[in-house]
Amino acid sequence: MTQHLLSIDDLGADGIVELLDLAEFMAEVSARPIPKVPALRGKTVVSLFFEDSTRTRVSFETAARRLSADVMGFSVGTSSVKKGESLRDTIETIAAMGIDAIVVRHGSSGVPWQVAQWCDASVINAGDGWHQHPTQALLDCYTIRAELDRPFADLHVAIVGDVKHSRVARSDVDALTALGARVTLVAPLTLLPPSLEGWSVEVSHDLDAVLPTVDVCYLLRMQLERQSEGLVPSLREYTSCFGLNAARAARLPDHAIVMHPGPMNRGVEIAADVADLPRAVITQQVRNGVAVRMAVLYWLLGSGITLGGGNVIGASAGGSDA
Amino acid sequence: MPEQSGWVVVLRGGDVVDATGRRRADVAIGADGRVEAIGPDLDPAGTSARVLDAGGCVVAPGLVDLHTHLRQPGKEEAETIETGSRAAALGGFTAVVAMPNTEPAIDCAAVVREVLELGRAAQLCDVHSSGAITVGRKGERLAPFAEMAALGVRLFTDDGSGVQDGRLMRRAMEYACGLRVTLAQHCEDSALAAGGHLHEGEWSSRLGIAGQPAEAEELMVMRDLALARLTGATVHFQHLSTAGSVAMVREARGRGVHVTAEATPHHFTLTHAACAGYDPVFKVNPPLRTDADVAAVRVGLGDGALDAIATDHAPHAPETKELPFDQAPPGMLGLETALALALTELALPIEQVLALLSWQPARIAGLTDAHGGPIEVGRPANLVVIDPAAEWVVDPTKLASRSRNTPFAGRHLRGRVRHTLLHGEPVVIDAEAQR
């Protein structure tokens, strides 16, 4: 059966931990003078981005190349999609070329599930609408584990900002709560999902009160159009209530880290000087993204291993050392 | 005993069920398409009558659908009046009211005439036309009710959207009073519902798709009940889907407001959890709601708060249901599954199910001259023969509709239409359409 990575729920806590362990090995590969192994030689990975995202796309393509996969980019802006081709026809056309994995990003929630029905390749969700961005959640968990080195069950993570429209927030909530962390969403009600039934989270509207209690302060990108939609009176007011400035950052415990999925709006959700503090691990997140995506690609396309089958992953990947 | 030689069809061995009750009786139909005889053992010997077996079946007035999208003119790739009429006949309907959200909209006599003519040509069920409340269904100025009423239009609606402007809706109600027509409302406050693709709640939040709250429907129900009281007009609410709406209608009727209401089979069988797999076949407007809403709709159908089951049959060509969920059009097929869903899913006696699907909607649509029974000598023979024990599985590929967007694929149902008679002519025999 073809395996996919559509949402964090596909993995479970054990699956997440195994992928993080595998990513550690991939990080070691990436640190070598020649950061490349032949593990996926002969495999073809297509990146199909219906929505612009330079960083996620480059990260996936870099990961695939470090594993020696062939990478095809499908540029929606210049393709038949612009000429009115249906999503299904696009997918079936690409699949007919004989490919092993499709990395898909789409502005509509749920599209990766539809893609998975229409082709035999492994589908990796690189972000669908407001819904899921599982590799972002994995790289965030990887970064938290690397930076804080304490059990997730002992961590308190605040996710601050526009949770309602955020696939990063949904994936991170799923992953962090699966791993046992305490998660608090901090936002005005207009930026929270209408219902939190089934979410194991706490909610606060008071960032200042939450900051001294957290180990991780995760800031979400504040889209500029939320102001014109009337969800906040103004970005200025949002920043004054929910932006992380230097004074607020000083309320964090000494060990606490600041994270952001990028791209940042400096001066809106995060002050410029805070983004440059040592505790802001935003570039580490980007670096770890490549290792995590190598792990995901190897898991899906590598030697047919299934998660939960013990740590044969590291061993077999090690065996393919170039 | 009437003149036997004129019999053309005899329905033999069934129980006749109509608003007057239930009795064991055969039904004989004359060449004029009217019932000629009713009795426990009619003998067709010596006549050239075609005998149709109704053994173990219920012979009832044909079903009447208050809410059918036939898509013609304009969207013939999804359905035509002919294919939709065939689906209706197979579903046991002898009359349907075509919704006006076609292209062009049914908002003037010329389009009404076209729809009626195509319906007559298909000869599979009586196709009645609704008329739009406003020109082009744009919600700006009143459509010419009188010229459409003169062609027999009795139900006016902007279905697909509600009339947003309260002042305009008040004028529509006042104007309608003078013409003895009924206004039917698709209740949806468009500002509150804007951008919502499923019910706002647990599943919209989880799936990351904008939802529309129950209150978007309920606010317009509330407003129109107030306007109906103000104007004395009769208002009919289409496809009510929330517990709050059902409760308001029940309460208003108690106060003497002239209100009727319908609910669809999908709103008494499916919840928003069906959208979990992102299949746009489960996208519909109003959206599938919560367990509590489904329960309230069922109770409303049972206790009389709701008057009718209407299908909201809404065909969409397959490629449009292969779009991302938030881009696919809302709507589901309904004509061929409505009766069986009601019989299978509602814990109601068949008499009550038929009231909801036949004589009560016939009254709301102003069609009691020819539809909804009672089954009496001299009445037009618009009849359905139902085998209440027949079990079947919904297979989308076998539906008569031109489209395939049923949310009930693979569902086991009990109760099936055996024969349908339109003005005495068997248009469905043994569950097969005759044309």
Chai-1 contact restraints between the chains, C-beta under 6 A:
chainA,res_idxA,chainB,res_idxB,connection_type,confidence,min_distance_angstrom,max_distance_angstrom,comment,restraint_id
A,S86,B,E319,contact,1.0,0.0,6.0,A-B,restraint_1
A,R88,B,E322,contact,1.0,0.0,6.0,A-B,restraint_2
A,S108,B,P324,contact,1.0,0.0,6.0,A-B,restraint_3
A,S108,B,D326,contact,1.0,0.0,6.0,A-B,restraint_4
A,S109,B,L207,contact,1.0,0.0,6.0,A-B,restraint_5
A,S109,B,G208,contact,1.0,0.0,6.0,A-B,restraint_6
A,S109,B,I209,contact,1.0,0.0,6.0,A-B,restraint_7
A,G110,B,Y278,contact,1.0,0.0,6.0,A-B,restraint_8
A,G110,B,F325,contact,1.0,0.0,6.0,A-B,restraint_9
A,V111,B,P324,contact,1.0,0.0,6.0,A-B,restraint_10
A,W113,B,Y278,contact,1.0,0.0,6.0,A-B,restraint_11
A,G129,B,G208,contact,1.0,0.0,6.0,A-B,restraint_12
A,W130,B,G208,contact,1.0,0.0,6.0,A-B,restraint_13
A,H131,B,G208,contact,1.0,0.0,6.0,A-B,restraint_14
A,P193,B,S205,contact,1.0,0.0,6.0,A-B,restraint_15
A,P194,B,E200,contact,1.0,0.0,6.0,A-B,restraint_16
A,P194,B,S205,contact,1.0,0.0,6.0,A-B,restraint_17
A,S195,B,G201,contact,1.0,0.0,6.0,A-B,restraint_18
A,S195,B,E202,contact,1.0,0.0,6.0,A-B,restraint_19
A,S195,B,S205,contact,1.0,0.0,6.0,A-B,restraint_20
A,E197,B,E202,contact,1.0,0.0,6.0,A-B,restraint_21
